[in-house]
Amino acid sequence: MDYGMTPELEEFRREVRAFVATHAPAIPPKAGVRSAESAEELALLKEWTGKLFAAGYLGGDWPTQYGGLGEAHSAEHSVVVGEEVARARASLMPGAGNLVAHALFDFGTDEQRERFLPGIRSGDEIWCQLFSEPGSGSDLASLRTKAVRAGDGGFVVTGQKVWTTNGHWSDYGYLLARTDHDAPKHKGISAFVVDMRLPGVEVRPLREMTGTSDFNEVFLDNVELAPEALIGSLNQGWTVANSSLGHERSGVAGNAVRLRQSVEALKDLAGKVVRNGRPAIEDGLVQDRLGQLTASVEALSALVYANISRWSRKAERVHDAPMAKLLFSEIGVEIQRFALELSGEAGILVEGDARGLDHGRWQDEFLYARAFTIAGGSSEIMRNIISERGLKMPR
């Protein structure tokens, strides 16, 4: 559906679509946020990242002195890029590069910006997010990794992080650690840059039920950080993190595109699967379910564009992003569950079959779909934010 796209934005969409078709790496599409499976794939993703930044499709919202496009770039431009990359099912480099870039814009030193921003734009240096811990996933402020002042003004970091996407490929980490145990839990946290090659940093990939290792455990054993590793002021980490996370909106429209593609593929699947001698799509109950899923995805798309409109007008509400995230996660689970129900016993296959049914896709997406209801804030936490902060309901 067209939610208010101007002719200028539609022309930009055609430009981006042509660019993606020409330059996107030939990496087989997979569900979710996935890391490179080999050094060869990693090299392709690095090159692709550099091309997207060089063309202004990534980083268009950066300050102009660091390569941004200024008034020539809008929130809607980021949305179009996200949608077109998703429509092509093109891989993107996961990680925290753009996240830490915004932290450095707002809180970093000139030296930090000059050192790290060029490597992010070129795709040569990969970042991971060292936020979540085994006992503090959704309640991030309860993190226990500690950074203690050293005699030279630097810090010694000890602790454990988990769910660190792309950590095994990363050159640097964007770390939150506790620097004041006596302060209220939101007030005693600081943000740091961590060289992932430092002594005491150990990365252990976690094998997932998809069969791949996209995220990791990271152990920090007396890791020595220089004073200039601190981002912002001491104990300002909660503010730094929330400010940078506030810029992570460009993927939401792409998520709606991915769900729409899944529903279309689901309709195709229903036309090929035979039930009682007839294509399943001729069954009224199947048609009803497909209709419900189609309507849900279009409702999500409408919500996303309404949110983007408020975002561009600086009128965003605290519950806008949680609503979109919650709907995307839960609709995705329902789509993938129905795909396996339609597939029947063939849903356990990891590859297609002679009928042209792409069972490998549906199994991969089903196994990953539940992760979206946890990653980036669980559905339960999203509902709390919507009810308590958005609707002003009691705790």
Stockholm file with secondary structure:
# STOCKHOLM 1.0

chainA/1-395         MDYGMTPELEEFRREVRAFVATHAPAIPPKAGVRSAESAEELALLKEWTGKLFAAGYLGGDWPTQYGGLGEAHSAEHSVVVGEEVARARASLMPGAGNLVAHALFDFGTDEQRERFLPGIRSGDEIWCQLFSEPGSGSDLASLRTKAVRAGDGGFVVTGQKVWTTNGHWSDYGYLLARTDHDAPKHKGISAFVVDMRLPGVEVRPLREMTGTSDFNEVFLDNVELAPEALIGSLNQGWTVANSSLGHERSGVAGNAVRLRQSVEALKDLAGKVVRNGRPAIEDGLVQDRLGQLTASVEALSALVYANISRWSRKAERVHDAPMAKLLFSEIGVEIQRFALELSGEAGILVEGDARGLDHGRWQDEFLYARAFTIAGGSSEIMRNIISERGLKMPR
#=GR chainA/1-395 SS CCSSCCHHHHHHHHHHHHHHHHHSCCCCCCSSSCCCSSHHHHHHHHHHHHHHHHTTSSSTTSCGGGTCCGGGCCHHHHHHHHHHHHHTTCCCCCSSHHHHHHHHHHHCCHHHHHHHHHHHHHTCSCEEEECCBTTBSSCGGGCCCEEEECTTSCEEEEEEECCCTTGGGCSEEEEEEESCTTSCTTTSEEEEEEETTSTTEEEEECCCTTSSCCCEEEEEEEEEECGGGEESSTTCHHHHHHHHHTTTTTTHHHHHHHHHHHHHHHHHHHHHSEETTEEGGGSHHHHHHHHHHHHHHHHHHHHHHHHHHHHHTTCCCTTHHHHHHHHHHHHHHHHHHHHHHHHGGGGGCSSCCTTCCCHHHHHHHHHHHHHHTTTTSCHHHHHHIIIIIISCCCC
#=GC SS_cons         CCSSCCHHHHHHHHHHHHHHHHHSCCCCCCSSSCCCSSHHHHHHHHHHHHHHHHTTSSSTTSCGGGTCCGGGCCHHHHHHHHHHHHHTTCCCCCSSHHHHHHHHHHHCCHHHHHHHHHHHHHTCSCEEEECCBTTBSSCGGGCCCEEEECTTSCEEEEEEECCCTTGGGCSEEEEEEESCTTSCTTTSEEEEEEETTSTTEEEEECCCTTSSCCCEEEEEEEEEECGGGEESSTTCHHHHHHHHHTTTTTTHHHHHHHHHHHHHHHHHHHHHSEETTEEGGGSHHHHHHHHHHHHHHHHHHHHHHHHHHHHHTTCCCTTHHHHHHHHHHHHHHHHHHHHHHHHGGGGGCSSCCTTCCCHHHHHHHHHHHHHHTTTTSCHHHHHHIIIIIISCCCC
//
